[in-house]
Amino acid sequence: MEKSKYISITQLSKYLKYKFDNDPNLGLVYLRGEISNFKNHSRGHFYFTLKDENSRINAIMFQGNARNVKFNVADGMKVLVAGRVSVYEATGSYQIYVDEMLEDGVGALYLEFEKLKEKLMKEGLFKEEHKKKIPKIPRRIGIITAPTGAAIRDILSTIKRRWPLCETILFPSLVQGELAKDDIVKNLKLAENYNLDVLIVGRGGGSIEDLWPFNEEVVARAIYSSTIPIISAVGHEIDFTIADFVADKRAPTPTGAAEMAVPNLVDVKNYLNQVNIRLYKTITHLINLYKSRLDSITSSNIFKNPKRIYEIKEQMFDILYEKLINSIKIYLNNKENNLNIIKNSIIFKNPNLLINNSIYKYNDLVSRIRININKLIQDKTNIYLNLLNKVEVLNPITTIKRGYSITTINDSMVDSIKKVKNGDIIKTRIKDGYLESEVTNCYEENNN
């Protein structure tokens, strides 16, 4: 075979790019689709996927054109785009280079979705602490979805394949259209009466309008209020609805929900086999361990000659007994020595000496007390006499006895000429009595 017939992958990619770039039908293409996987690059470029119900195409809008977009681009929006289709050589995939982007009338739905999402988030309906755990081994599973279609088939076949021991109950429901939200809420309430371990709520893929019943507030609040752990399984992996945020667990697809709801029988069997093996090894190890300990005990000298235990104890008892006897003897000897010392003491032989000594101490103490009392009385008497002398010196009666007098008017002492006037009756105290007189002449002393 001639090697010249083979070309490189790079050559093929370049050839396909050449064909795309020179095809007039691909030079300017107008597409309508829904945005997903949107990424706003730090340099201002838009990277996203444009999809419809059956197909998708990668898209890029460079910063020069992206700056002309007058609305906030986000996943779930339906848009109208214009651009050229070409091949990206590095991956060999084709994509559209978007020059212009317009909203396709679904902007209002997206805004409503974001508004409700923010409202319920602030109320705490999405918090992890409110979410219930999905049991590992469910006995009965409820399914709220359309009775026909790929979703219910995928869920039932997956459960039957993975865990056929589980019972499933279908609650047929509308999952599209105006009446769907009320039907979903009715089935959520109905499911409360069936003692379910898990409840799967969902449907297959579709447009944002098709999935809209799972974005309704009444559906979100019914899911939040349910006492049954709920797994949401709405649309494809790239689709997100309000129900996904409120549910206790979100599955990317209906099949994924079934896989989350039940364990894999093969995995459980393997796990049980592993547990059985580990249990057998553990029990065998314990039996061997205790058998080894038993053999060690039965082969020990103590077990073969149990009297030796008592021999050792008896020997220890003898040692302790001797220590006790010696301790008692030492204690008694000490007490006997103390008693002999007391018996041989002078006080014990001549108790009168102790009495005489006490009498001497008593008499000495009485003598010292008397001396101290007399000294204290003498000190206090001297202090009294000194104070009495001072009082005597300051006593006005003593002054009067020396020839002085004291004059008062209305029982107030007259110590200034200004306190009396002519005609006042004054009282004068002298050594042996009082004089009353009328003032007839008042004059101040002239120091000159």
C-alpha positions as CSV (number, residue, x, y, z in Angstrom):
1,M,0.0,0.0,0.0
2,E,1.4,3.4,-1.0
3,K,2.1,5.7,2.0
4,S,1.5,8.8,-0.3
5,K,-2.3,8.1,-0.1
6,Y,-2.3,9.0,3.6
7,I,-2.6,12.6,4.8
8,S,-2.2,14.1,8.3
9,I,-5.1,15.1,10.5
10,T,-3.9,18.7,10.3
11,Q,-4.1,18.5,6.5
12,L,-7.7,17.2,6.8
13,S,-8.7,20.0,9.2
14,K,-7.2,22.6,7.0
15,Y,-9.0,21.2,3.9
16,L,-12.4,21.2,5.8
17,K,-11.8,24.7,7.0
18,Y,-11.0,25.8,3.4
19,K,-14.3,24.2,2.3
20,F,-16.3,25.9,5.1
21,D,-14.7,29.3,4.5
22,N,-15.4,29.2,0.8
23,D,-18.9,27.9,0.9
24,P,-21.2,31.0,0.3
25,N,-24.0,29.3,2.3
26,L,-21.9,29.2,5.4
27,G,-20.4,32.7,5.0
28,L,-23.5,34.3,6.7
29,V,-25.8,32.1,8.7
30,Y,-28.9,33.1,10.7
31,L,-29.7,30.8,13.6
32,R,-32.3,30.6,16.4
33,G,-31.5,28.6,19.5
34,E,-31.1,28.5,23.3
35,I,-27.9,29.4,25.1
36,S,-26.1,27.0,27.4
37,N,-22.6,26.6,28.9
38,F,-22.2,30.4,28.7
39,K,-18.9,31.8,29.7
40,N,-17.9,35.5,29.6
41,H,-14.1,35.4,29.2
42,S,-11.9,37.9,31.1
43,R,-10.9,39.4,27.7
44,G,-14.5,40.1,26.8
45,H,-15.2,37.2,24.5
46,F,-18.4,35.1,24.8
47,Y,-18.1,31.3,24.6
48,F,-21.3,29.3,24.6
49,T,-23.3,26.5,23.1
50,L,-26.3,27.2,20.9
51,K,-28.9,24.4,21.0
52,D,-32.4,23.3,20.0
53,E,-34.3,20.2,20.9
54,N,-32.2,17.8,18.8
55,S,-28.8,19.5,18.0
56,R,-26.2,21.9,19.3
57,I,-23.3,23.9,18.0
58,N,-20.4,25.6,19.7
59,A,-20.3,29.4,19.3
60,I,-17.9,32.2,20.0
61,M,-18.5,36.0,19.9
62,F,-15.3,38.1,20.0
63,Q,-15.1,41.1,22.2
64,G,-15.5,43.6,19.4
65,N,-18.9,42.3,18.6
66,A,-19.8,41.3,22.2
67,R,-19.7,44.9,23.4
68,N,-22.6,45.7,21.1
69,V,-25.0,43.2,22.9
70,K,-27.4,45.3,24.9
71,F,-28.7,42.6,27.3
72,N,-27.2,40.3,29.9
73,V,-26.5,37.0,28.3
74,A,-27.1,33.9,30.4
75,D,-27.9,30.2,30.1
76,G,-31.5,29.4,29.2
77,M,-32.0,32.5,27.0
78,K,-33.3,32.1,23.5
79,V,-31.5,34.3,21.0
80,L,-31.2,35.1,17.3
81,V,-27.6,35.1,16.0
82,A,-25.9,35.9,12.7
83,G,-22.4,34.9,11.8
84,R,-20.2,32.6,9.8
85,V,-19.6,28.9,10.3
86,S,-16.1,27.6,10.1
87,V,-13.8,24.8,11.4
88,Y,-11.6,25.2,14.5
89,E,-8.5,23.4,13.3
90,A,-7.1,22.5,16.8
91,T,-10.1,20.2,17.6
92,G,-11.5,19.6,14.1
93,S,-14.9,20.7,15.2
94,Y,-17.1,23.2,13.5
95,Q,-18.5,26.3,15.2
96,I,-20.2,29.6,14.5
97,Y,-18.4,32.9,14.9
98,V,-21.2,35.2,16.0
99,D,-21.2,38.8,14.7
100,E,-24.7,39.8,16.0
101,M,-27.0,38.6,18.7
102,L,-30.7,39.5,19.5
103,E,-33.2,38.2,22.1
104,D,-35.8,35.8,20.7
105,G,-38.7,36.7,23.0
106,V,-37.8,34.3,25.9
107,G,-35.9,37.0,27.8
108,A,-39.0,37.6,29.9
109,L,-39.1,33.9,30.9
110,Y,-35.5,34.0,31.9
111,L,-35.9,37.1,34.0
112,E,-38.9,35.5,35.7
113,F,-36.8,32.5,36.4
114,E,-34.0,34.6,38.0
115,K,-36.4,36.7,40.0
116,L,-38.1,33.6,41.5
117,K,-34.8,31.9,42.1
118,E,-33.5,35.0,44.0
119,K,-36.7,35.2,46.0
120,L,-36.7,31.6,47.1
121,M,-33.0,31.7,47.9
122,K,-33.5,34.7,50.3
123,E,-36.3,32.7,52.0
124,G,-33.8,29.8,52.6
125,L,-35.5,27.2,50.4
126,F,-32.2,26.2,48.9
127,K,-30.2,25.8,52.1
128,E,-28.4,22.5,52.7
129,E,-29.6,22.2,56.3
130,H,-33.2,21.9,55.0
131,K,-32.4,19.0,52.7
132,K,-33.3,15.5,53.7
133,K,-30.9,12.5,53.2
134,I,-31.7,9.9,50.6
135,P,-31.9,6.5,52.2
136,K,-29.3,4.0,51.0
137,I,-31.6,1.0,50.8
138,P,-35.1,2.2,49.8
139,R,-38.1,-0.3,49.9
140,R,-40.6,1.8,48.0
141,I,-40.0,4.6,45.5
142,G,-42.5,7.0,44.0
143,I,-42.1,8.5,40.5
144,I,-43.9,11.7,39.4
145,T,-43.6,12.0,35.6
146,A,-45.4,11.4,32.4
147,P,-46.7,7.8,32.1
148,T,-45.3,7.6,28.6
149,G,-41.9,8.6,27.2
150,A,-38.3,7.9,27.6
151,A,-38.0,9.3,31.2
152,I,-40.3,6.7,32.9
153,R,-38.8,3.9,30.8
154,D,-35.2,4.9,31.8
155,I,-36.1,5.2,35.5
156,L,-38.0,1.9,35.7
157,S,-35.4,-0.1,33.7
158,T,-32.6,1.4,35.7
159,I,-34.2,0.6,39.1
160,K,-35.1,-3.0,37.9
161,R,-31.6,-3.6,36.7
162,R,-29.9,-2.1,39.8
163,W,-32.2,-3.0,42.7
164,P,-35.2,-5.3,41.7
165,L,-36.2,-5.7,45.3
166,C,-37.5,-2.2,45.4
167,E,-41.2,-1.5,44.8
168,T,-42.0,1.5,42.5
169,I,-45.3,3.5,42.3
170,L,-46.0,5.8,39.4
171,F,-48.0,8.9,39.9
172,P,-48.9,9.8,36.3
173,S,-48.6,13.6,35.8
174,L,-48.6,16.3,33.2
175,V,-45.1,17.7,32.8
176,Q,-45.7,20.3,30.1
177,G,-48.2,23.0,29.5
178,E,-50.3,25.3,31.6
179,L,-52.0,22.6,33.7
180,A,-48.8,20.7,34.5
181,K,-47.9,22.7,37.6
182,D,-51.2,22.0,39.4
183,D,-51.0,18.3,38.4
184,I,-47.4,18.0,39.8
185,V,-48.5,19.7,43.1
186,K,-51.5,17.4,43.4
187,N,-49.3,14.3,42.9
188,L,-46.7,15.6,45.4
189,K,-49.5,15.8,48.0
190,L,-50.9,12.4,47.0
191,A,-47.5,10.7,47.4
192,E,-47.5,11.6,51.1
193,N,-50.1,8.8,51.7
194,Y,-48.0,5.9,50.3
195,N,-45.2,5.5,52.9
196,L,-42.5,6.2,50.3
197,D,-38.8,6.2,51.1
198,V,-37.8,8.3,48.1
199,L,-39.7,10.3,45.4
200,I,-38.4,11.1,41.9
201,V,-39.9,14.1,40.2
202,G,-38.9,15.0,36.7
203,R,-39.2,14.6,32.9
204,G,-37.0,14.3,29.8
205,G,-35.3,17.2,28.0
206,G,-36.9,20.0,26.2
207,S,-36.9,23.8,25.7
208,I,-37.1,26.2,28.5
209,E,-40.9,26.5,27.8
210,D,-41.3,22.8,28.0
211,L,-39.5,22.6,31.4
212,W,-41.3,25.7,32.7
213,P,-43.8,23.8,35.0
214,F,-40.7,22.9,37.2
215,N,-39.9,26.6,37.5
216,E,-43.3,27.5,39.0
217,E,-43.3,28.8,42.6
218,V,-46.2,26.5,43.6
219,V,-44.2,23.4,42.5
220,A,-41.1,24.7,44.3
221,R,-43.0,25.2,47.6
222,A,-44.7,21.8,47.3
223,I,-41.3,20.1,46.9
224,Y,-39.9,22.1,49.9
225,S,-42.9,21.1,52.1
226,S,-42.8,17.4,51.2
227,T,-41.8,15.1,54.1
228,I,-40.4,12.6,51.5
229,P,-36.8,12.9,50.3
230,I,-37.1,14.1,46.7
231,I,-34.7,13.7,43.8
232,S,-35.3,16.1,40.9
233,A,-34.6,14.8,37.4
234,V,-35.6,17.5,34.9
235,G,-34.2,17.6,31.4
236,H,-30.6,17.0,30.5
237,E,-27.4,17.5,32.4
238,I,-27.1,21.2,31.2
239,D,-30.7,22.0,32.2
240,F,-31.4,23.6,35.6
241,T,-34.8,24.4,37.0
242,I,-36.1,25.9,40.3
243,A,-37.2,22.4,41.3
244,D,-33.5,21.3,41.1
245,F,-32.5,23.9,43.7
246,V,-35.3,23.1,46.1
247,A,-35.1,19.3,45.9
248,D,-33.1,17.3,48.4
249,K,-30.9,15.9,45.5
250,R,-30.5,17.0,41.9
251,A,-29.9,14.4,39.2
252,P,-28.6,15.3,35.8
253,T,-31.0,13.0,34.0
254,P,-33.9,10.7,34.9
255,T,-31.5,7.7,34.6
256,G,-29.2,9.5,37.0
257,A,-32.0,10.0,39.4
258,A,-32.8,6.2,39.4
259,E,-29.1,5.5,40.0
260,M,-29.1,7.9,43.0
261,A,-32.3,6.4,44.4
262,V,-31.2,2.8,44.6
263,P,-28.0,0.9,45.2
264,N,-26.5,-1.4,42.6
265,L,-27.3,-5.0,43.4
266,V,-24.0,-6.1,42.1
267,D,-22.2,-3.6,44.3
268,V,-24.2,-4.6,47.3
269,K,-23.4,-8.3,46.7
270,N,-19.7,-7.5,46.3
271,Y,-19.8,-5.4,49.5
272,L,-21.6,-8.2,51.4
273,N,-19.0,-10.7,50.1
274,Q,-16.2,-8.4,51.2
275,V,-17.9,-8.0,54.6
276,N,-18.3,-11.8,54.9
277,I,-14.6,-12.3,54.0
278,R,-13.5,-9.6,56.5
279,L,-15.8,-11.0,59.2
280,Y,-14.5,-14.6,58.6
281,K,-10.9,-13.4,58.8
282,T,-11.7,-11.3,62.0
283,I,-13.4,-14.2,63.7
284,T,-10.7,-16.7,62.7
285,H,-8.1,-14.3,63.9
286,L,-9.9,-13.9,67.3
287,I,-10.3,-17.6,67.6
288,N,-6.6,-18.2,66.9
289,L,-5.7,-15.4,69.3
290,Y,-7.8,-16.7,72.2
291,K,-6.7,-20.3,71.4
292,S,-3.1,-19.1,71.6
293,R,-3.8,-17.4,74.9
294,L,-5.5,-20.5,76.3
295,D,-2.6,-22.7,75.2
296,S,-0.2,-20.3,76.9
297,I,-2.2,-20.4,80.1
298,T,-2.6,-24.2,80.1
299,S,1.0,-24.7,79.5
300,S,2.2,-22.3,82.2
301,N,3.8,-23.6,85.4
302,I,1.1,-21.9,87.6
303,F,-1.7,-23.7,85.8
304,K,0.2,-27.0,86.1
305,N,1.1,-26.4,89.7
306,P,-1.5,-24.1,91.2
307,K,-0.1,-24.7,94.7
308,R,2.8,-22.6,93.8
309,I,0.6,-19.5,93.8
310,Y,-0.3,-20.1,97.5
311,E,3.4,-20.9,98.3
312,I,4.4,-17.5,97.0
313,K,1.5,-15.8,98.9
314,E,2.3,-17.7,102.1
315,Q,5.9,-16.6,101.9
316,M,4.8,-13.0,101.4
317,F,2.5,-13.4,104.4
318,D,5.3,-14.6,106.6
319,I,7.4,-11.6,105.6
320,L,4.6,-9.2,106.4
321,Y,3.8,-10.9,109.7
322,E,7.4,-10.6,110.8
323,K,7.5,-6.9,109.9
324,L,4.3,-6.4,111.8
325,I,5.6,-8.1,115.0
326,N,8.8,-6.1,114.8
327,S,6.9,-2.9,114.3
328,I,4.7,-3.7,117.4
329,K,7.8,-4.5,119.5
330,I,9.5,-1.2,118.5
331,Y,6.4,0.8,119.3
332,L,6.0,-0.9,122.8
333,N,9.7,-0.3,123.6
334,N,9.4,3.4,122.7
335,K,6.3,3.7,124.9
336,E,8.0,1.9,127.8
337,N,11.1,4.1,127.5
338,N,8.9,7.2,127.7
339,L,7.1,5.8,130.7
340,N,10.4,5.1,132.5
341,I,11.6,8.7,131.8
342,I,8.4,10.0,133.4
343,K,8.8,7.7,136.4
344,N,12.4,8.8,137.0
345,S,11.7,12.5,136.7
346,I,12.0,14.7,139.8
347,I,8.4,15.9,139.5
348,F,7.0,12.4,139.5
349,K,9.1,11.5,142.6
350,N,8.4,14.8,144.5
351,P,5.1,16.3,143.3
352,N,5.3,19.0,146.1
353,L,8.1,20.5,144.1
354,L,5.7,21.1,141.2
355,I,3.2,22.6,143.6
356,N,5.7,24.8,145.3
357,N,7.0,26.0,141.9
358,S,3.5,26.9,140.9
359,I,2.9,28.8,144.2
360,Y,6.1,30.7,143.6
361,K,5.1,31.6,140.1
362,Y,1.7,32.7,141.3
363,N,3.1,34.9,144.1
364,D,5.6,36.4,141.7
365,L,2.9,37.2,139.2
366,V,0.6,38.8,141.9
367,S,3.6,41.0,143.1
368,R,4.3,42.2,139.6
369,I,0.6,42.9,139.0
370,R,0.5,45.0,142.2
371,I,3.6,47.0,141.3
372,N,2.2,47.6,137.8
373,I,-1.2,48.7,139.2
374,N,0.5,51.1,141.7
375,K,2.7,52.6,138.9
376,L,-0.3,53.0,136.7
377,I,-2.3,54.8,139.5
378,Q,0.6,57.1,140.2
379,D,1.0,57.9,136.5
380,K,-2.7,58.7,136.2
381,T,-2.6,60.8,139.4
382,N,0.2,62.9,138.1
383,I,-1.6,63.5,134.8
384,Y,-4.7,64.5,136.8
385,L,-2.9,66.9,139.0
386,N,-1.2,68.5,136.0
387,L,-4.5,69.0,134.3
388,L,-6.1,70.3,137.5
389,N,-3.3,72.9,137.7
390,K,-3.9,74.0,134.2
391,V,-7.7,74.3,134.8
392,E,-7.0,76.3,138.0
393,V,-4.9,78.7,136.1
394,L,-7.6,79.2,133.5
395,N,-10.5,79.4,136.0
396,P,-12.1,82.9,135.9
397,I,-13.0,82.6,139.6
398,T,-9.3,82.5,140.5
399,T,-8.8,85.7,138.5
400,I,-11.7,87.4,140.3
401,K,-10.2,86.4,143.7
402,R,-7.1,88.3,142.8
403,G,-9.2,91.6,142.6
404,Y,-10.6,91.4,139.0
405,S,-14.3,91.5,138.0
406,I,-16.5,90.3,135.1
407,T,-19.2,92.5,133.7
408,T,-22.2,91.1,131.8
409,I,-25.3,92.5,130.2
410,N,-28.3,90.2,129.6
411,D,-26.0,87.3,130.6
412,S,-23.5,88.2,127.8
413,M,-20.0,89.2,128.8
414,V,-19.1,92.9,128.1
415,D,-15.7,93.0,126.6
416,S,-16.1,96.2,124.6
417,I,-17.5,99.7,125.3
418,K,-19.5,99.4,122.1
419,K,-21.8,96.7,123.6
420,V,-23.3,99.1,126.2
421,K,-24.9,102.6,126.1
422,N,-26.1,105.1,128.7
423,G,-29.1,103.8,130.7
424,D,-28.2,100.0,130.3
425,I,-28.3,97.9,133.4
426,I,-25.1,96.0,133.8
427,K,-24.1,93.2,136.2
428,T,-20.6,93.0,137.7
429,R,-19.2,89.8,139.3
430,I,-16.6,90.4,142.1
431,K,-14.9,88.1,144.6
432,D,-17.8,87.9,147.1
433,G,-20.9,88.8,145.1
434,Y,-22.6,90.8,142.3
435,L,-23.2,94.5,141.7
436,E,-25.9,95.9,139.4
437,S,-25.5,99.5,138.1
438,E,-26.9,101.8,135.5
439,V,-24.5,103.2,132.8
440,T,-24.5,107.0,132.9
441,N,-21.4,107.7,131.0
442,C,-19.6,105.7,128.2
443,Y,-16.4,106.8,126.8
444,E,-13.6,105.1,125.0
445,E,-10.1,104.9,126.4
446,N,-7.8,107.4,124.9
447,N,-4.5,105.7,124.2
448,N,-2.8,109.0,123.8
